[in-house]
Amino acid sequence: FVLAFSLTCCSAMYEETMPSYEKTTLIRVGEKAPDFTVETLDGNSVTLSQLQDKTTLLIFFASWCPDCHKQLDAIEQLQSQFDSSKFAVLAISRGEKIEDVREFVAGRGYTFPVAVDSDSEVYSLYATQYVPRCFVIDSFGRVLALSVEYNVDKFNLLCDIISSQLTVVK
């Protein structure tokens, strides 16, 4: 309980450092993450609620966004640090064509699941604008932390929260 409380406080403080994005964020730390189903580039169907036995890093991105490139590169390195039976990454391209995203992902060599939200239907459950946008979701489907845009300090904080959550799960 104490660790969960401190994670919530830490992530709430983290959210407060982003006041310019507050109005565009529809889901807050501590709230249940809206459920959805997407089809990944490899043809698999992923439903967020099916990942609830894992800590999940959900990222919305666009292939034309330089900050997204940095965030996705960091996530590619991060995913190998955690047990895939306890941690999942799901990247969703917002408002792009599947062909463009497929080419982008192949060119960058990402190995985590990537889906395309061409009409931004899924994205609109979480936010109204700005990418990259990350949500760390715990095994109960609650948002533990979120970030908008990319910088190393923000990403390291997300990593710390994920690591702490996985330590609690063990």
PESUL-V382051 format. One record per backbone hydrogen bond with DSSP energy under -1.0 kcal/mol. CO is the residue of the C=O (numbers start at 1). NH is the residue of the N-H. E is the energy in kcal/mol with one decimal. If there is no record, write none. Layout:
co/nh/e
CO/NH/E
CO/NH/E
This chain:
co/nh/e
1/5/-2.8
2/6/-2.8
3/7/-2.6
4/8/-2.2
5/9/-2.7
6/10/-2.9
7/11/-2.9
8/12/-2.3
9/13/-2.7
10/14/-2.2
11/15/-2.3
12/16/-1.8
15/18/-1.7
18/21/-1.8
21/24/-1.2
22/25/-1.1
24/128/-2.4
28/31/-1.9
31/143/-2.8
36/48/-2.1
38/46/-3.2
40/43/-2.3
44/40/-3.2
46/38/-2.6
47/50/-1.5
48/51/-2.1
49/52/-1.1
51/54/-2.5
55/88/-2.3
56/137/-3.1
57/90/-2.5
58/135/-2.6
59/92/-3.3
60/133/-1.9
61/94/-3.0
62/65/-1.6
65/69/-1.7
66/70/-1.8
67/71/-2.5
68/72/-3.1
69/73/-2.4
70/74/-2.1
71/75/-2.2
72/76/-2.4
73/77/-1.5
74/78/-2.2
75/79/-2.6
78/81/-2.3
83/86/-2.2
83/87/-1.5
86/55/-2.8
88/57/-2.8
90/59/-2.4
91/115/-2.8
92/61/-2.2
93/117/-3.1
97/101/-2.0
98/102/-2.8
99/103/-2.1
100/104/-2.1
101/105/-2.9
102/106/-2.3
103/107/-2.3
104/108/-1.6
105/109/-1.7
105/110/-1.2
113/91/-2.4
114/41/-3.0
115/93/-2.9
117/95/-2.7
117/120/-1.8
120/124/-2.1
122/125/-1.9
123/126/-1.9
123/127/-2.6
126/26/-2.9
126/27/-1.1
132/149/-2.9
133/60/-2.6
134/147/-2.1
135/58/-2.9
136/144/-3.3
136/145/-1.2
137/56/-2.9
138/141/-2.1
141/33/-3.4
142/138/-2.8
143/30/-3.4
145/136/-2.7
147/134/-2.2
151/155/-2.4
152/156/-2.8
153/157/-2.0
154/158/-2.1
155/159/-2.5
156/160/-2.4
157/161/-2.3
158/162/-2.6
159/163/-2.9
160/164/-2.6
161/165/-2.2
162/166/-2.5
163/167/-2.0
164/168/-1.8
165/169/-1.9
166/170/-1.5
